[in-house]
Amino acid sequence: MHVQLRATTVLRFRSLAAGIVGLLTLSLVGCSPQTAPALSDFASHVCANLLRVATAAADPTRTGDRTQYGNAPNLLQADSLYETSWGVRLSALRHRYPHTLNKRATEKWLLDELALAVSRQGEFASAPVGGIRDSIEALVALGGVGKVHGNPFAAFQSKWGYSNVPDGEPDVSTTAMATQGLSALKLRPPTGVVAHFTAAVAAAPNATLSDVVNTEIPALQILSRVESGAAVRRAVPGLEPELNRWNSALLRNGAGGVQLSALWAIRDVALHAGIQVAPVPRKWAVELAAPGGFLALSPGGQGDPQVTYLGVKLGILPASAAMPVLDSGVSRSGWLIASKPTLDSLYDISALHARAIPRSMVTARSSAAGRHVCWQKTP
């Protein structure tokens, strides 16, 4: 039986329209091997890079004789904390960062974004705890977390947990994110928070699958961040069979980003507690495959860097997954917001990564010139 699971904010997914994306047909005449030598060195470099990015982003198997493209970075959009946090973490998994990324500039940008989230501004104004957590996790991956001072979650602690609104009603998913961030800073939540969740996980027998995903697993993750593995096992007698039962139920429920995040959370808890759980078969996530080597939140959806990261952590994808497209979205200090690609946006990205133009020069005129050069058409 398939159980409909709702996406909580335990692991925030990019808000994109679900379903089939628009089709884009590109005619890369000027970038073909036959015509590239006739172009200038600049144009050859840019067009070759464009061809590489466009090819990596394409998924011709989806639409028969027309090619479907995944979301591509857009230089006219701002850097995104969500894209940057998960882009940094994906790059850390493969032990290599894009050549255009300046780590020190990215650290500074992340610290600025952290400050914005703490003051409930910026990209995560409505979900600041998630923004703080994502900033900290990316800084950990870059080795710059030591530049975070104090407890940025302090203003969001309320009653038995954490809330996105100071003195607001706490919830499990927000508390789980806060605890993840605190753990990365080598801090602990207040004793009352730990006591609340120690009692909660011991008093919830016969939980439904929805309860497991939205309450039980996040609560166990909270304890795993602050207590020893032995203490977690004592808090939940029979934890090993429970985790394996939940794991099997999620695998039977069908592929999806929510299920994938829960499966990873189960392994996170199990690893801390010294418990074995069955692996996730690679074929389980086939339906989530998206253009460019990413995994999507739902079948047929756009690729998502967070879901892709979890797929790598679970061993479903190689560490190199989605890297050509992921690398194309990097500015000097982070990853750009992605959107449906156009001829202009693909050219601009290619020119930037050929180190041929600075980001400040991206204009309609430069894009039109690029179309003329690469497609041999009148702008």
C-alpha positions in Angstrom: 0.0 0.0 0.0 1.3 3.4 -0.9 1.2 6.0 1.9 1.1 9.7 0.9 3.9 11.4 2.8 4.1 15.2 3.2 7.4 17.1 3.0 8.3 18.6 6.3 11.0 21.2 6.8 13.4 18.8 8.4 15.4 18.9 5.1 14.2 21.9 3.1 13.7 21.2 -0.6 13.8 23.9 -3.3 10.3 25.2 -4.1 9.9 24.3 -7.8 6.7 23.5 -9.7 6.4 19.8 -10.0 5.7 17.9 -13.2 6.9 18.0 -16.7 9.1 21.0 -17.6 9.0 22.9 -20.8 10.8 21.7 -23.9 13.8 23.4 -25.3 15.3 22.6 -28.7 18.8 23.9 -29.3 20.6 23.9 -32.6 24.3 24.0 -31.8 25.4 24.5 -35.4 28.3 26.7 -34.7 29.6 24.5 -31.9 29.9 21.4 -34.0 33.4 19.9 -34.5 33.2 20.7 -38.2 32.7 24.5 -37.7 34.5 25.2 -34.4 38.0 25.7 -36.0 36.6 28.5 -38.2 35.7 30.5 -35.1 38.0 32.7 -33.0 39.8 31.1 -30.1 37.5 33.0 -27.7 34.4 31.7 -29.5 35.7 28.2 -29.9 36.4 28.0 -26.1 33.0 29.5 -25.2 31.1 27.4 -27.7 32.9 24.2 -26.7 32.0 24.9 -23.1 28.4 25.6 -24.0 28.1 22.3 -25.8 29.5 20.5 -22.8 27.1 22.2 -20.4 24.1 21.8 -22.7 24.9 18.1 -23.3 25.2 17.4 -19.6 21.9 19.1 -18.9 20.0 17.3 -21.6 18.0 14.1 -21.2 17.0 13.0 -24.7 15.4 9.8 -23.4 12.5 11.7 -21.8 10.7 13.1 -24.9 11.6 10.9 -27.8 12.9 13.0 -30.7 12.9 16.2 -28.7 15.4 16.9 -25.9 14.3 17.9 -22.5 16.6 20.1 -20.4 16.9 20.4 -16.7 17.1 23.7 -14.9 20.2 25.7 -15.8 21.9 28.5 -13.8 20.9 32.0 -14.7 23.5 34.7 -14.3 20.9 37.4 -14.1 19.6 35.8 -10.9 21.2 36.2 -7.4 23.3 33.6 -5.7 21.2 31.2 -3.7 21.9 30.0 -0.2 20.0 26.8 -0.8 21.9 26.0 -4.1 25.2 27.1 -2.5 24.9 25.1 0.6 24.1 21.9 -1.2 26.5 22.7 -4.0 29.4 23.1 -1.5 28.4 19.8 0.2 28.2 17.9 -3.1 31.6 19.2 -4.1 33.0 18.2 -0.7 31.8 14.6 -1.3 34.0 14.4 -4.4 36.9 16.3 -2.8 37.0 18.8 -5.6 35.5 22.3 -6.0 34.8 24.1 -9.3 37.7 26.2 -10.5 35.6 29.4 -10.6 34.7 29.2 -6.9 36.7 31.3 -4.5 36.4 29.6 -1.2 37.3 32.6 0.9 34.7 34.7 -0.9 32.2 32.0 -0.4 32.9 31.8 3.3 32.3 35.5 3.6 29.1 35.3 1.6 27.8 32.4 3.8 28.6 34.4 6.9 26.6 37.3 5.5 23.7 34.9 4.7 23.9 33.5 8.2 23.5 37.0 9.7 20.6 37.6 7.4 18.9 34.4 8.5 19.4 35.2 12.2 17.7 38.5 11.6 14.9 36.8 9.6 15.8 38.4 6.3 17.0 37.2 3.0 16.2 33.9 1.2 15.2 32.1 4.4 13.3 35.0 6.0 10.2 32.7 6.6 12.3 29.7 7.7 15.4 31.2 9.4 16.4 28.1 11.3 16.8 26.2 8.1 18.9 29.1 6.6 21.1 29.1 9.7 21.6 25.4 9.5 22.4 25.4 5.8 24.9 28.2 6.2 26.7 26.4 9.0 26.8 23.1 7.2 28.3 24.7 4.2 30.9 26.5 6.3 31.8 23.2 7.9 32.4 21.7 4.4 34.6 24.7 3.5 36.5 24.5 6.8 35.3 28.0 7.8 32.9 27.1 10.6 35.3 28.5 13.2 34.4 32.0 12.1 30.8 31.5 13.5 30.7 33.0 17.0 28.2 32.4 19.7 24.9 30.5 19.3 23.0 31.8 16.2 20.0 29.6 17.2 19.5 31.1 20.7 16.7 33.6 19.7 14.7 30.7 18.2 14.7 28.4 21.3 11.1 28.2 22.7 9.7 25.9 25.4 10.6 22.3 24.6 12.3 23.0 21.2 12.9 25.5 18.5 10.6 27.7 16.3 11.1 29.8 13.2 9.4 32.7 15.2 11.0 33.9 18.4 8.9 32.7 21.3 6.7 30.8 18.8 5.3 27.3 19.1 8.1 24.8 18.6 8.0 21.9 16.2 10.0 18.7 15.7 11.4 19.4 12.3 12.6 22.9 13.1 14.1 21.5 16.4 15.9 18.8 14.4 17.4 21.4 12.0 18.5 23.6 15.0 20.1 20.6 16.7 22.0 19.6 13.5 23.4 23.2 13.3 24.3 23.2 17.0 26.1 19.9 16.7 28.2 21.3 13.9 29.1 24.2 16.2 29.9 21.7 19.0 27.0 23.1 21.1 24.0 21.4 22.8 20.4 22.4 23.0 19.1 23.2 26.6 18.6 20.2 28.9 14.8 20.6 28.7 14.9 20.0 25.0 16.9 16.8 25.3 14.6 15.5 28.1 11.5 16.2 26.1 12.7 14.2 23.1 14.1 11.4 25.2 10.6 10.9 26.7 8.9 11.4 23.3 10.7 8.6 21.5 10.1 6.2 24.3 6.3 6.9 24.3 5.3 6.4 20.7 4.6 2.8 19.9 2.7 1.7 16.8 3.5 4.9 15.0 2.1 5.2 11.4 4.6 5.7 8.5 3.6 9.4 8.3 4.4 9.7 12.1 7.7 7.9 11.6 8.8 10.3 8.8 7.5 13.5 10.4 8.1 12.9 14.1 9.9 9.7 15.1 12.9 9.9 12.9 13.5 13.6 13.5 13.2 13.0 17.2 15.8 10.2 17.0 18.1 12.4 15.0 17.9 15.1 17.7 18.9 12.6 20.4 21.7 11.2 18.1 23.2 14.7 17.9 23.4 15.1 21.7 23.6 11.7 23.3 25.9 8.7 23.0 24.8 5.7 20.8 24.3 3.6 24.0 22.0 6.3 25.4 19.9 6.4 22.2 19.6 2.6 22.3 18.5 2.7 26.0 15.9 5.4 25.2 14.3 3.2 22.5 14.3 -0.5 23.4 14.2 -2.6 20.3 15.6 0.2 18.2 17.4 -2.0 15.7 14.3 -4.0 14.6 12.3 -0.7 14.6 14.7 1.0 12.3 14.8 -1.9 9.9 11.0 -2.1 9.9 10.7 1.6 9.0 13.4 1.2 6.4 11.5 -1.6 4.7 8.2 0.2 4.9 9.8 3.3 3.2 11.3 1.3 0.4 8.0 -0.4 -0.3 6.2 3.0 -0.3 7.8 4.1 -3.6 10.6 6.5 -4.6 10.4 10.2 -3.6 12.6 12.9 -2.1 10.7 12.8 1.3 11.3 9.0 1.5 14.9 9.5 0.5 15.6 12.0 3.2 13.9 9.7 5.8 16.0 6.7 4.6 19.2 8.7 5.0 18.0 9.9 8.5 17.5 6.3 9.5 21.1 5.5 8.5 22.3 8.5 10.3 20.7 7.3 13.5 21.8 3.7 12.9 25.4 4.7 12.3 25.5 6.7 15.6 23.9 3.8 17.5 26.0 1.1 16.0 23.1 -0.6 14.3 23.0 -2.2 10.8 20.1 -1.5 8.4 19.6 -2.9 4.9 21.0 -0.8 2.1 18.9 1.1 -0.4 19.0 -0.6 -3.8 20.2 1.6 -6.6 17.3 0.7 -8.8 14.9 2.0 -6.2 15.6 5.7 -7.2 15.5 5.2 -11.0 12.1 7.0 -11.2 13.7 10.1 -9.6 16.4 10.4 -12.3 16.4 14.0 -13.7 18.3 15.7 -16.5 22.0 16.4 -15.9 22.6 13.5 -13.5 20.5 14.9 -10.6 17.8 13.2 -8.6 14.4 14.9 -8.3 12.0 15.4 -5.4 9.4 13.4 -7.3 9.2 11.3 -10.5 9.3 13.6 -13.6 10.4 16.6 -11.6 13.4 18.9 -11.8 16.8 17.9 -10.4 17.4 19.0 -6.8 20.9 19.3 -5.3 19.7 18.2 -1.8 18.0 15.1 -3.0 21.1 14.4 -5.2 23.4 14.8 -2.2 21.3 12.3 -0.2 21.4 9.9 -3.1 25.2 10.1 -3.1 25.3 9.6 0.7 23.1 6.5 0.4 25.3 5.0 -2.3 22.6 5.3 -5.0 24.7 7.7 -7.1 28.5 8.1 -7.6 30.1 11.2 -6.0 30.6 12.6 -9.5 26.9 12.7 -10.1 25.6 15.9 -11.8 29.0 17.6 -11.6 29.1 19.1 -15.2 25.8 20.9 -14.6 26.5 21.6 -11.0 29.8 23.2 -11.8 28.3 25.4 -14.5 26.2 27.1 -11.9 29.0 28.6 -9.8 29.8 32.2 -9.5 32.8 33.5 -7.5 31.1 33.2 -4.2 28.4 30.6 -4.5 25.8 28.8 -6.7 23.2 30.7 -8.8 19.5 30.2 -8.7 18.6 27.8 -11.5 15.7 28.2 -13.9 14.5 26.9 -17.3 17.4 27.5 -19.7 17.4 29.7 -22.7 20.0 30.2 -25.5 21.1 33.4 -23.7 21.5 31.9 -20.3 23.5 28.9 -21.6 25.8 31.2 -23.6 26.4 33.5 -20.6 27.3 30.6 -18.3 29.6 29.2 -20.9 31.3 32.5 -21.4 31.8 33.0 -17.7 33.3 29.6 -17.2 35.6 30.1 -20.2 36.8 33.1 -18.1 36.0 35.3 -21.0 33.6 37.7 -19.4 33.0 39.0 -15.9 29.6 38.4 -14.4 29.0 42.2 -14.4 29.1 42.2 -18.2 26.2 39.8 -18.6 23.7 41.8 -20.7 21.3 41.2 -23.4 23.9 42.5 -25.8 26.6 40.0 -24.8 24.0 37.2 -25.0 22.9 38.3 -28.4 26.5 38.4 -29.6 27.0 34.9 -28.2 24.0 33.6 -30.1 25.4 35.0 -33.2 28.8 33.4 -32.7 27.7 30.0 -31.5 24.6 29.5 -33.6 25.6 31.5 -36.6 22.3 33.3 -36.7 21.4 36.9 -36.7 20.7 38.2 -33.1 
